[in-house]
């Protein structure tokens, strides 16, 4: 768990720069058990990325099929409220053509 958090939240040791990431299909990951406690690693990564956004204007992108309510249910109100500030929403109608093809 901590290696994942460090990978996406720490600056590159060689050039001192932070990296921009795009997380694809947010919501399909599994929660992990860490010493018997369930942990939502992606929620922790998003909270850390929020801090980087506030302090360093570092961008993070993601794609998801989840609604705002589903995001809140999966990651909590704290993450959802920070996402409002971090991201621009680009939404497609439910009946529109699949953008992957």
C-alpha positions in Angstrom: 0.0 0.0 0.0 2.7 2.5 1.0 4.7 1.8 -2.1 1.6 2.7 -4.2 1.1 5.9 -2.3 4.7 6.9 -2.7 4.7 6.1 -6.4 1.9 8.5 -7.2 2.6 11.2 -4.6 6.3 11.8 -4.3 8.5 13.8 -6.6 10.9 12.0 -8.9 14.2 11.6 -6.9 16.4 12.2 -10.0 15.1 15.5 -11.3 13.0 16.9 -8.4 9.8 17.1 -10.5 6.4 15.8 -9.8 4.6 13.7 -12.4 1.1 14.2 -13.9 -0.9 11.0 -13.9 -4.1 9.8 -15.6 -6.0 7.0 -13.7 -8.1 5.1 -16.1 -11.5 3.6 -15.1 -11.6 4.8 -11.6 -13.9 2.6 -9.5 -12.8 -0.8 -10.7 -10.0 -1.3 -8.2 -10.3 -3.4 -5.1 -9.8 -2.4 -1.5 -6.8 -4.0 0.2 -6.3 -5.4 3.7 -3.3 -3.9 5.5 -2.6 -5.5 8.9 -6.3 -6.6 9.0 -7.6 -3.1 8.2 -9.4 -2.5 4.9 -7.8 0.4 3.0 -9.0 2.2 -0.1 -5.7 2.9 -1.7 -7.1 5.0 -4.5 -8.9 7.3 -2.1 -5.6 7.9 -0.3 -3.9 8.5 -3.6 -6.5 11.1 -4.6 -6.3 12.9 -1.3 -2.5 13.1 -1.7 -2.8 14.3 -5.2 -5.2 16.9 -4.0 -2.5 18.2 -1.6 -0.1 18.3 -4.6 -2.7 20.2 -6.6 -3.1 22.8 -3.9 0.6 23.3 -3.1 2.2 22.7 -6.6 -0.7 23.1 -9.1 0.0 19.5 -10.1 -2.6 18.1 -12.4 -4.3 14.6 -12.1 -6.7 13.2 -14.7 -9.0 10.2 -14.5 -11.7 8.5 -16.4 -14.7 6.7 -14.8 -18.1 5.4 -15.5 -19.2 6.2 -12.0 -21.8 8.9 -11.2 -21.0 11.6 -8.5 -23.1 9.6 -6.0 -21.3 6.4 -6.7 -17.9 8.2 -6.3 -19.0 9.5 -2.9 -20.3 6.1 -1.9 -17.0 4.4 -2.9 -14.5 7.0 -1.8 -16.4 9.2 0.7 -17.6 12.7 0.9 -14.1 14.1 1.7 -12.7 12.8 -1.6 -15.7 13.8 -3.6 -15.6 17.4 -2.3 -11.9 17.8 -3.2 -12.6 16.3 -6.6 -15.0 19.2 -7.3 -12.0 21.6 -7.0 -9.4 19.3 -8.7 -11.2 18.2 -11.9 -13.3 19.6 -14.8 -16.1 17.2 -15.5 -16.7 16.1 -19.1 -19.9 14.1 -19.2 -21.5 12.3 -22.1 -25.1 11.4 -22.6 -26.0 7.8 -21.6 -27.2 7.0 -25.1 -24.2 8.5 -27.0 -21.8 6.3 -29.1 -19.0 4.5 -27.2 -15.9 6.8 -27.4 -13.5 3.8 -27.3 -14.4 2.5 -30.8 
